[in-house]
Amino acid sequence: MKQRTALLFGGTGLIGKTLAGELCTSDRYDKILVFTRRDAGFTGEAKIINIIVDFNNPESFSGHIRGDDLYICLGTTIKKAGSIQKMEEIDRDLPVKLAILAHENGVKRLAVVSSIGANLASSNYYLRIKGEMERSILEIDFETIAIVRPSLLLGERNEKRFGESISKIIMKAFGFILFGNLKKYRAIEGRDVAKAMIRILFEEKGKSIFESDQVQNIADQK
């Protein structure tokens, strides 16, 4: 089987950092290009090439966005972004721009992290932004597009989020009561999202949206 080159954006976040590790251990990839604002400290991983870029000017590094599979795990919070407008730039505009540049460079497949409840008509600014991102991504003519909508993420983040920490405790204790149509609201490990994204790009074709429970089922496959 021909090995592929993976392109990863958002490699320092909860999903992205575990995705980088999963890509390294996979025999399906021989090279992983991780694009970050600063040195992310990927030492000891021969497969990883860490490319430092200016995300405010994607065209300046567009020539490096070449490979087989594009993984986008970008996201921020209103606190970190400082405004809804800045959040739109990071969570909506930047993923779409990167996807366009990758497609122009011949990349065939894309997996992108969205959010449970994403809806371009939502009155919630976060869910609206994610919904608008999804719509624009789906308009790009990749061979495969996988939009994953994880629920509350479990795993270690680089920064602490108090409200999220409380939610994790509750979900771990009572997530079992969510079943049927509510199963997609169960918390999910960031590593499981990463595993599912890789599997989808090797096993699926076409454009699909995967709810959190579907992502979990794919990650659990042997």
ZAMARGU-4260 file (C-alpha; in steps of 0.2 Angstrom, whole numbers, plus 5000, padded with zeros to 4 digits):
<rodrens>
0) 5000/5000/5000 | 5007/5017/4995 | 5010/5028/5010 | 5003/5045/5011 | 5008/5062/5016
5) 4996/5070/5029 | 4994/5089/5032 | 4989/5094/5049 | 4982/5111/5055 | 4978/5113/5074
10) 4991/5101/5079 | 4993/5108/5097 | 4975/5107/5102 | 4967/5092/5111 | 4962/5083/5096
15) 4976/5089/5085 | 4990/5083/5096 | 4983/5066/5098 | 4980/5065/5079 | 4998/5069/5076
20) 5003/5055/5087 | 4991/5043/5079 | 4997/5048/5062 | 5015/5045/5067 | 5011/5027/5073
25) 5001/5023/5057 | 5009/5013/5044 | 4998/5022/5031 | 5008/5038/5032 | 5027/5041/5029
30) 5026/5060/5031 | 5016/5072/5042 | 5017/5091/5039 | 5011/5100/5055 | 5008/5119/5052
35) 5009/5129/5068 | 5012/5147/5073 | 5028/5143/5083 | 5039/5128/5086 | 5027/5115/5093
40) 5041/5104/5100 | 5038/5088/5090 | 5055/5080/5094 | 5059/5062/5091 | 5046/5060/5078
45) 5055/5057/5061 | 5039/5057/5051 | 5034/5075/5057 | 5040/5091/5049 | 5034/5106/5059
50) 5032/5121/5047 | 5031/5138/5056 | 5018/5149/5047 | 5009/5165/5048 | 4991/5161/5049
55) 4986/5179/5045 | 4993/5176/5027 | 4989/5158/5021 | 4995/5163/5003 | 5013/5165/5010
60) 5014/5146/5014 | 5002/5139/5001 | 5016/5131/4992 | 5019/5119/5007 | 5001/5113/5007
65) 5004/5098/4996 | 5001/5080/5001 | 4987/5068/5001 | 4976/5070/5016 | 4972/5087/5025
70) 4967/5087/5043 | 4960/5103/5051 | 4957/5104/5069 | 4957/5123/5072 | 4947/5131/5085
75) 4947/5144/5098 | 4936/5151/5112 | 4928/5169/5113 | 4940/5172/5128 | 4955/5168/5118
80) 4949/5176/5102 | 4944/5192/5110 | 4929/5195/5099 | 4916/5186/5088 | 4924/5193/5073
85) 4941/5186/5077 | 4933/5169/5081 | 4925/5169/5064 | 4942/5172/5056 | 4949/5157/5065
90) 4935/5144/5066 | 4926/5148/5049 | 4937/5158/5037 | 4954/5150/5040 | 4949/5132/5038
95) 4940/5136/5022 | 4954/5146/5015 | 4966/5132/5019 | 4955/5119/5011 | 4954/5129/4995
100) 4973/5131/4994 | 4975/5112/4997 | 4962/5108/4984 | 4971/5119/4972 | 4987/5110/4976
105) 4979/5093/4972 | 4975/5086/4989 | 4962/5073/4988 | 4954/5071/5005 | 4949/5082/5020
110) 4944/5079/5037 | 4939/5094/5048 | 4933/5096/5066 | 4917/5105/5068 | 4905/5104/5083
115) 4889/5095/5089 | 4874/5106/5085 | 4883/5116/5071 | 4870/5125/5061 | 4872/5140/5050
120) 4855/5146/5055 | 4858/5145/5074 | 4856/5160/5086 | 4871/5154/5095 | 4886/5162/5087
125) 4898/5147/5090 | 4886/5135/5082 | 4882/5147/5068 | 4901/5149/5064 | 4904/5131/5063
130) 4888/5129/5052 | 4895/5142/5040 | 4912/5133/5040 | 4904/5117/5036 | 4893/5124/5021
135) 4908/5132/5013 | 4919/5116/5015 | 4906/5105/5007 | 4906/5116/4992 | 4924/5112/4988
140) 4926/5097/4976 | 4937/5085/4986 | 4937/5066/4983 | 4932/5064/5001 | 4926/5076/5014
145) 4923/5071/5032 | 4915/5083/5044 | 4916/5077/5062 | 4905/5084/5075 | 4911/5079/5092
150) 4902/5082/5108 | 4911/5087/5124 | 4929/5082/5122 | 4938/5072/5135 | 4957/5073/5137
155) 4971/5084/5143 | 4971/5102/5135 | 4985/5114/5136 | 4974/5127/5145 | 4961/5124/5159
160) 4943/5128/5156 | 4934/5128/5172 | 4916/5126/5166 | 4922/5112/5154 | 4930/5103/5168
165) 4914/5103/5178 | 4904/5097/5163 | 4917/5083/5160 | 4914/5076/5178 | 4895/5076/5175
170) 4896/5068/5158 | 4908/5054/5164 | 4896/5051/5179 | 4879/5051/5170 | 4883/5049/5151
175) 4876/5032/5152 | 4859/5038/5153 | 4860/5046/5135 | 4854/5033/5123 | 4844/5033/5107
180) 4844/5050/5098 | 4853/5057/5114 | 4868/5046/5112 | 4877/5059/5101 | 4878/5070/5116
185) 4889/5058/5126 | 4907/5065/5129 | 4920/5058/5118 | 4939/5056/5120 | 4950/5067/5109
190) 4960/5052/5104 | 4944/5043/5098 | 4940/5058/5087 | 4958/5057/5079 | 4957/5038/5076
195) 4940/5040/5068 | 4946/5054/5056 | 4961/5044/5050 | 4950/5028/5047 | 4937/5038/5038
200) 4949/5045/5025 | 4955/5028/5021 | 4938/5019/5020 | 4926/5032/5014 | 4923/5043/4999
205) 4911/5057/4995 | 4905/5071/5007 | 4898/5066/5024 | 4895/5073/5041 | 4898/5062/5056
210) 4889/5065/5073 | 4898/5061/5089 | 4891/5044/5092 | 4895/5039/5074 | 4913/5045/5077
215) 4914/5034/5093 | 4907/5019/5083 | 4920/5021/5070 | 4934/5023/5083 | 4929/5008/5092
220) 4930/4997/5076 | 4943/4983/5077
</rodrens>
